[in-house]
Amino acid sequence: METIVTHNKFMAGALPSPPCLRAIPKGIVGLNVKAPLRRNIPGYSFSFRISCSVDAMAKEEEKQKKEVKLWGERFQDSVTDAVEKFSESVSYDKRLYKQDINGSRAHASMLAQQGLITAEDRDIILKGLADIERSIESGEFIWRADREDVHMNIEASLTDLIGEPAKKLHTARSRNDQVCTDVRLWCRDAIDQILRCISRLQVALVNLAIQNEGLIIPGYTHLQRAQPLLLQHLLLSYVEQLERDSGRLVDCKARMNFSPLGACALAGTGLPIDRFATSMALGFTAPLRNSVDAVSDRDFLLEFLSANSIIAIHLSRLAEEWVIWATEEFGFLIPSDAVSTGSSIMPQKKNPDPMELVRGKSARVIGDLTTLLVLCKGLPQAYNRDLQEDKEPLFDSVETIVAMLEVTTEFAQNVTFNQKRISRSLPAGHLDATTMADYLVHKGTPFRTSHDIVGKAVALSLSKECQLSELSLHELRQIDPIFEDDVYDFLGVENSIKKFCSYGSTGSDCVSEQINFWCHKLNLNKSENA
């Protein structure tokens, strides 16, 4: 564009600014003086044609358009675009909108109760918050990065919507206690979601156990054949682990369920607020006792992500076992086509990919915990902006663990066990050796001596390439004369299973008791799932 600027008398300030120059925005630099061009401007002898960068003007206009931040009156300059882009968190913390609005509702009601705002202002604020919530949920709300985070987006929008009453909402509140409140509320809901997912997986595993009543499998230690197990018993072992996972989350939620709201930046406030009222309104057990602690610590997140990591490890172990069992070498487990994938080059392949991904994603959940541990380890009291970085690992941990639980449940509902292949595998490994040792203990032989005797019997079986049950009584008595005909009641995997009787063992009666316990706890009808 072109504008007229006067000769050196004007430039030196000797003459007033002509109207044509007033069009040039303040701060424009790099003006290019071109050839002289006379204009009829009263009081000015001549002038110059000036070329002004359109881009520079646009940038200046954009700068003037930038909204003054809610904390911005202390500052003369706006933050740069790079700083604004680097600092914003609304791109991911906007998912806290519901918790943020609920916290503001409780806070506004308390302020009115305490006489810090009028009942009329409270009602206007509550209506405005409801309108914003509807706007967000309908997808009409415009999230702005220049408003930094979910809190300032909602508050600034509330100010745009209702005016002066909105400016009273932040009375006796800081973003420090506000975000802690939002995150605790969000975590409470997330824990409830994970607990429901765990329960569904437990139901799937118990149903799978009921459907495979009496199926004996080889049990392993060190991935070597050890003792016979009922498949039901093994499946219920994962149900037990998941129950402890649930317990950790319940404990975590109980410790988490205290309110930071009203702790303000770190020191509390001199205004007569009622933190117990907001705590009760939001379903917290009580306010946190120490305002510095309330805004500083993220131990509740460390505990939550630790619990998630333990769940991930349990799921990864189950996934590893099922991946191995689905191999041709084992062939114990057959996933349906609905939960399997193929190969782009090998037409015969059928892969249990969901379980491999469960195994892989456990690393991600553990990584989220590690991120948060390292984030928190060097922070002085009280709040530090570093803590903005707690949300992405939190959200990722929850999303990932929910997905892992859901797909493991889906997989458990779509597998069968190859009973013929499992039965053919049982003779290998002398799974009944320990039961033979128990037989000798029943006869009065010290266990260590029994161990030695059975070791010799196993060596003899290996040399003869036969099972312990296939050794003759004469051969057994050559090892030790204590053996009698009743030894054969202890040999073979079926007889071994019958001999287990200790509480929690793999004996048929013991496992039946465990099945009944879980059916009752999970409200399952055993007969309907058999």
C-alpha positions in Angstrom: 0.0 0.0 0.0 1.1 3.7 -0.3 0.7 6.5 2.2 1.9 10.2 2.1 4.4 11.4 4.7 5.7 15.0 4.9 9.1 16.5 4.4 11.8 16.9 7.0 10.0 19.7 8.9 7.3 17.2 9.8 9.7 14.4 10.4 11.6 16.6 12.9 8.3 17.2 14.7 8.2 20.9 13.7 4.8 20.5 12.0 1.7 18.6 13.1 0.9 15.2 11.6 -1.2 15.4 8.4 -4.4 13.3 8.2 -2.9 11.0 5.6 -0.1 9.9 8.0 -2.5 9.0 10.7 -3.4 5.9 8.7 0.0 4.4 9.4 -0.3 2.2 12.4 2.1 2.7 15.3 5.1 0.5 15.3 5.4 0.2 11.5 9.1 0.0 10.6 11.1 -0.4 7.4 9.2 2.4 5.5 10.6 2.8 2.0 11.0 6.4 0.8 10.5 6.5 -2.9 10.6 9.3 -5.5 9.1 12.7 -4.4 5.5 13.3 -5.3 4.0 16.8 -4.7 0.5 16.8 -3.1 -1.7 19.8 -2.3 -1.6 19.6 1.5 -2.1 23.0 3.2 0.9 24.1 5.2 3.3 21.5 3.6 5.6 22.4 0.8 6.1 18.9 -0.6 5.8 15.3 0.4 7.2 11.8 -0.3 5.5 8.6 -1.4 6.0 5.9 1.2 5.7 2.2 0.7 4.5 0.3 3.7 4.6 -3.5 4.1 1.1 -5.0 4.1 2.4 -7.9 6.1 3.8 -5.6 8.8 0.5 -3.8 9.1 -1.4 -7.1 9.3 0.9 -8.3 12.1 0.4 -5.1 14.0 -3.3 -5.3 13.6 -3.3 -8.9 14.8 -1.2 -7.9 17.8 -3.7 -5.2 18.7 -6.5 -7.8 18.3 -5.0 -10.2 20.8 -7.1 -10.6 23.8 -5.6 -9.4 27.1 -5.2 -12.5 29.2 -7.0 -12.7 32.5 -3.6 -12.3 34.2 -2.3 -9.8 31.6 -2.7 -6.3 33.1 0.7 -6.5 34.8 2.4 -7.0 31.4 3.2 -4.4 28.7 3.7 -7.0 25.9 1.8 -10.0 24.7 3.6 -13.3 24.7 5.0 -14.4 21.4 3.3 -16.9 19.2 6.0 -19.5 20.0 5.5 -19.1 23.8 1.8 -19.2 23.4 1.9 -22.4 21.3 4.4 -24.0 23.7 2.5 -23.1 26.9 -1.1 -23.9 25.9 -2.7 -27.0 27.4 -6.3 -26.6 26.2 -5.6 -29.0 23.3 -5.6 -31.9 25.8 -7.0 -30.6 29.1 -10.3 -29.5 27.6 -11.5 -33.0 28.4 -11.7 -31.7 32.0 -14.5 -29.3 31.1 -17.3 -31.1 32.9 -15.2 -31.4 36.1 -14.2 -27.7 35.8 -17.8 -26.6 35.3 -19.0 -28.7 38.3 -16.2 -27.2 40.4 -17.3 -23.7 39.4 -20.9 -24.5 40.3 -19.9 -25.6 43.8 -17.6 -22.6 44.2 -20.2 -20.0 43.0 -22.8 -21.5 45.3 -20.5 -21.4 48.3 -19.5 -17.7 47.5 -23.2 -16.8 47.6 -23.7 -18.7 50.8 -20.9 -16.8 52.4 -22.1 -13.5 51.2 -19.1 -12.9 48.9 -21.4 -12.7 45.8 -25.1 -12.0 45.6 -27.7 -14.8 45.0 -28.6 -13.0 41.8 -25.0 -13.1 40.5 -24.8 -16.8 41.6 -27.9 -17.6 39.5 -26.5 -15.7 36.5 -23.2 -17.6 36.8 -24.9 -21.0 37.1 -27.1 -20.3 34.1 -24.1 -19.2 32.1 -22.1 -22.3 33.0 -25.0 -24.5 32.0 -25.1 -22.7 28.6 -21.4 -23.2 28.1 -21.7 -26.9 29.0 -24.4 -27.4 26.4 -22.3 -25.5 23.9 -19.3 -27.8 24.6 -21.3 -30.9 24.4 -23.0 -29.9 21.1 -19.7 -29.2 19.6 -20.4 -25.4 19.1 -17.9 -24.2 21.7 -14.8 -22.7 20.3 -11.7 -23.6 22.2 -9.0 -20.9 21.9 -5.3 -21.6 22.4 -4.7 -18.0 23.4 -6.8 -18.6 26.4 -4.3 -21.3 27.4 -6.3 -23.9 29.2 -9.7 -25.3 29.9 -10.2 -23.1 33.0 -9.5 -19.8 31.2 -11.4 -20.8 28.1 -14.5 -21.4 30.2 -14.1 -18.3 32.4 -13.4 -16.0 29.5 -16.3 -17.4 27.6 -18.5 -16.9 30.7 -17.4 -13.3 30.9 -18.2 -12.8 27.2 -21.6 -14.4 27.9 -22.8 -12.8 31.1 -20.4 -9.9 31.8 -19.5 -8.6 35.2 -20.9 -11.4 37.4 -18.4 -13.8 35.7 -15.5 -11.7 37.0 -16.6 -12.6 40.6 -16.3 -16.4 40.0 -12.6 -16.5 40.6 -12.9 -15.0 44.1 -10.9 -17.0 46.6 -9.7 -19.4 43.9 -6.6 -20.0 41.9 -6.0 -22.1 38.9 -3.6 -24.0 41.1 -6.4 -25.4 43.3 -8.8 -25.4 40.4 -6.8 -27.8 38.3 -6.1 -30.1 41.2 -9.8 -30.3 41.9 -10.6 -31.0 38.3 -8.0 -33.7 38.0 -9.1 -35.4 41.2 -12.8 -35.4 40.0 -11.7 -36.8 36.6 -9.6 -39.5 38.2 -12.5 -40.6 40.4 -14.6 -41.1 37.3 -11.8 -42.8 35.5 -11.2 -45.3 38.3 -14.9 -46.2 38.3 -14.6 -46.9 34.5 -11.6 -49.1 35.0 -13.3 -51.0 37.8 -16.2 -51.8 35.5 -13.8 -53.0 32.8 -12.0 -55.2 35.3 -15.2 -56.7 36.5 -16.2 -57.5 32.9 -12.9 -59.3 32.3 -13.3 -61.3 35.5 -16.8 -62.4 34.3 -15.3 -63.5 31.0 -12.6 -65.5 32.7 -14.9 -67.2 35.1 -17.3 -68.1 32.3 -14.4 -69.5 30.4 -13.5 -71.6 33.5 -17.0 -72.9 33.9 -17.1 -73.9 30.2 -13.9 -76.0 30.7 -14.8 -77.9 33.8 -12.5 -80.9 34.5 -9.9 -80.0 31.8 -6.4 -80.9 33.1 -3.4 -79.0 31.7 0.3 -79.2 32.4 1.3 -76.6 35.0 4.7 -74.9 34.5 7.4 -73.3 36.6 10.5 -71.9 34.8 8.5 -72.8 31.6 9.2 -76.4 32.4 6.6 -79.1 33.2 5.8 -79.1 36.9 2.5 -80.5 38.1 -0.9 -81.0 36.6 -3.5 -78.2 37.0 -7.1 -77.8 36.3 -7.5 -75.2 33.6 -10.2 -73.6 35.7 -7.7 -73.1 38.5 -5.2 -71.4 36.2 -7.9 -69.0 34.8 -9.1 -68.2 38.3 -5.6 -67.2 39.2 -5.9 -64.2 36.9 -9.3 -63.4 38.3 -7.7 -63.2 41.8 -5.0 -60.9 40.4 -7.6 -58.6 38.9 -9.4 -58.5 42.2 -6.3 -57.1 43.9 -6.0 -54.6 41.0 -9.5 -53.5 41.8 -8.6 -53.2 45.5 -5.7 -51.0 44.7 -7.9 -48.7 42.7 -10.5 -48.5 45.4 -7.8 -47.7 48.0 -6.3 -45.1 45.6 -9.7 -43.5 45.1 -10.3 -43.3 48.9 -7.0 -41.5 49.4 -7.6 -39.3 46.4 -11.0 -38.2 47.4 -10.1 -35.0 49.3 -10.8 -31.5 48.1 -8.0 -28.9 47.2 -10.6 -26.3 46.3 -10.1 -23.1 48.3 -6.4 -23.7 48.9 -6.0 -21.0 46.2 -2.4 -20.4 44.9 -0.7 -22.0 48.0 -1.5 -20.1 51.2 -5.3 -20.2 51.3 -7.3 -16.9 51.4 -8.2 -14.2 53.8 -11.8 -14.3 52.6 -14.4 -16.2 54.7 -15.0 -19.1 52.4 -16.4 -22.5 53.5 -14.2 -25.3 52.1 -16.2 -27.9 53.7 -19.3 -26.8 51.8 -17.6 -27.1 48.4 -16.0 -30.4 49.5 -19.4 -31.9 50.3 -21.0 -30.5 47.2 -18.4 -32.2 45.0 -18.6 -35.5 46.8 -15.2 -35.3 48.5 -14.6 -36.8 51.9 -13.3 -33.5 53.3 -11.0 -30.6 52.3 -7.3 -31.3 52.3 -5.9 -30.0 55.6 -2.8 -28.2 54.3 -3.2 -25.7 51.5 0.5 -26.0 50.3 0.1 -29.8 50.1 -3.2 -29.4 48.3 -1.8 -27.6 45.3 1.7 -29.2 45.3 1.6 -32.9 45.3 0.6 -35.3 42.6 1.1 -38.5 44.7 -2.5 -39.4 44.0 -1.6 -39.6 40.3 1.5 -41.6 41.0 -0.5 -44.1 43.0 -3.2 -44.2 40.2 -0.7 -44.8 37.4 1.2 -47.3 39.6 -2.1 -49.3 40.0 -2.6 -49.0 36.2 0.9 -50.3 35.6 0.3 -53.4 37.8 -2.9 -54.1 35.9 -0.9 -53.8 32.7 1.7 -56.2 33.9 -1.0 -58.8 34.9 -2.7 -58.4 31.4 0.7 -58.7 29.7 1.4 -62.0 31.5 -1.9 -63.4 30.5 -1.3 -62.2 27.0 2.1 -63.8 26.9 0.7 -67.1 28.1 -2.1 -67.1 25.5 0.3 -66.1 22.7 2.5 -69.1 23.6 -0.4 -71.4 23.9 -1.7 -70.4 20.4 1.6 -71.5 18.7 1.8 -74.7 16.8 4.4 -75.9 19.3 1.8 -75.8 22.1 -1.6 -75.7 20.2 -3.5 -75.4 23.5 -5.5 -72.4 22.6 -7.5 -71.6 19.4 -8.5 -67.9 18.9 -11.5 -67.4 16.7 -11.0 -65.5 13.4 -12.9 -62.6 14.9 -9.9 -61.8 17.2 -7.1 -62.9 14.9 -5.1 -61.3 12.0 -3.2 -62.7 9.1 0.0 -62.0 7.3 0.5 -59.8 4.2 2.9 -62.4 2.7 2.3 -65.7 4.4 -1.3 -67.0 3.5 -1.4 -69.6 6.2 -0.7 -67.3 9.2 -3.3 -66.7 12.0 -1.9 -64.4 14.6 -3.2 -63.6 18.1 -2.3 -59.9 17.5 -4.7 -58.4 20.1 -2.8 -60.2 22.8 0.6 -59.2 21.4 -0.5 -55.6 21.4 -1.7 -56.0 25.0 1.7 -57.3 25.9 3.3 -54.3 24.0 1.0 -51.6 25.3 1.9 -52.6 28.9 5.2 -50.8 28.2 3.3 -47.7 27.3 1.4 -47.7 30.6 4.6 -48.3 32.6 6.2 -45.4 30.6 3.4 -43.1 31.6 4.1 -43.8 35.2 7.8 -43.3 34.7 7.2 -39.9 33.0 5.2 -38.8 36.0 7.7 -40.0 38.5 10.5 -38.2 36.8 8.3 -35.1 36.4 7.7 -34.8 40.1 11.0 -35.9 41.6 12.7 -32.5 41.6 9.9 -30.0 42.3 10.1 -27.6 45.3 6.9 -26.8 47.1 4.4 -25.5 46.1 2.9 -25.4 42.5 5.2 -25.4 39.5 4.2 -25.1 35.9 5.9 -28.4 35.2 2.8 -30.0 36.7 0.9 -29.0 33.5 2.7 -32.0 32.0 0.9 -34.5 34.4 -2.2 -34.7 32.3 -1.1 -36.3 29.0 0.5 -39.3 30.7 -2.6 -39.6 33.0 -5.0 -39.5 30.1 -2.9 -41.9 28.0 -2.5 -44.4 30.9 -6.3 -44.5 31.5 -7.2 -44.7 27.8 -4.6 -47.5 27.2 -5.5 -49.6 30.3 -9.2 -49.4 29.4 -8.5 -50.5 25.8 -6.3 -53.3 27.1 -9.0 -54.6 29.5 -11.7 -54.3 26.8 -9.7 -56.2 24.1 -8.6 -58.9 26.6 -12.3 -59.4 27.6 -13.2 -59.7 23.9 -10.4 -62.2 23.3 -11.4 -64.3 26.3 -14.9 -64.5 24.9 -13.6 -65.7 21.5 -11.2 -68.6 22.4 -11.5 -72.3 22.8 -9.1 -74.8 24.2 -7.9 -77.8 22.2 -8.7 -80.6 24.6 -7.2 -83.3 22.4 -3.9 -81.5 22.0 -3.8 -80.8 25.7 -4.6 -84.4 26.6 -1.9 -85.7 24.3 0.7 -83.4 25.9 0.0 -84.5 29.5 2.1 -87.7 29.7 5.3 -85.7 29.1 7.3 -84.3 32.0 6.3 -86.7 34.8 3.7 -84.3 36.2 2.8 -86.8 38.9 6.2 -87.0 40.5 5.4 -84.8 43.4 2.2 -86.7 44.0 4.3 -89.9 44.3 6.5 -88.1 46.8 3.3 -87.3 48.8 2.4 -91.0 48.7 5.7 -91.8 50.4 5.1 -89.1 53.0 1.8 -90.8 53.7 3.8 -94.0 54.3 5.9 -92.3 56.9 9.0 -91.4 54.8 10.6 -88.0 55.5 9.9 -85.7 52.5 13.6 -85.2 51.7 14.0 -89.0 51.5 10.9 -89.2 49.5 12.3 -86.7 47.1 15.4 -88.8 46.6 13.4 -92.0 46.0 11.1 -90.4 43.4 14.1 -88.8 41.7 15.5 -92.3 41.2 12.1 -93.5 39.9 12.0 -90.6 37.4 15.6 -91.5 36.2 14.5 -95.1 35.7 11.4 -93.9 33.7 13.6 -91.7 31.5 15.9 -94.6 30.8 13.0 -96.8 29.9 11.2 -94.0 28.0 8.0 -94.6 30.0 5.8 -92.9 32.6 6.0 -93.4 36.3 2.7 -95.3 36.2 4.2 -97.7 33.7 6.9 -98.8 36.0 6.1 -102.2 37.6 5.8 -102.7 41.3 8.9 -104.9 41.2 10.9 -102.1 39.6 9.6 -99.6 42.1 10.5 -101.9 45.1 14.0 -102.3 43.7 14.3 -98.6 44.3 12.7 -98.8 47.8 10.7 -101.6 49.3 8.2 -99.2 50.8 6.2 -99.1 47.6 2.9 -101.1 47.5 0.1 -101.6 45.0 -1.7 -98.5 46.3 1.0 -96.3 44.8 -0.8 -96.5 41.4 -3.8 -94.6 43.0 -1.4 -91.6 43.1 0.0 -91.9 39.6 -1.3 -90.4 36.4 -2.5 -86.8 36.1 -6.2 -87.7 36.9 -5.2 -89.4 40.1 -2.9 -86.6 41.0 -5.6 -84.0 40.6 -7.8 -86.1 42.9 -5.2 -86.1 45.7 -5.0 -82.3 46.0 -6.9 -81.2 49.0 -5.3 -78.1 50.6 -7.2 -74.8 50.7 -6.8 -73.0 47.4 -5.2 -76.0 45.6 -6.0 -77.4 42.2 -8.1 -80.3 43.6 -11.5 -80.7 42.0 -13.4 -79.9 45.2 -11.2 -76.9 46.0 -11.6 -75.4 42.5 -15.3 -76.0 42.6 -15.4 -73.9 45.8 -13.5 -71.2 44.1 -15.9 -71.2 41.1 -18.8 -70.9 43.5 -17.2 -68.0 45.3 -16.7 -66.0 42.1 -20.1 -66.8 40.7 -21.6 -65.4 43.9 -19.3 -62.4 44.0 -19.8 -61.5 40.3 -23.5 -62.4 40.4 -23.1 -65.2 37.8 -25.4 -68.1 37.2 -23.1 -71.1 37.0 -25.6 -73.4 35.2 -26.3 -70.7 32.5 -22.7 -70.5 31.6 -21.7 -74.2 31.7 
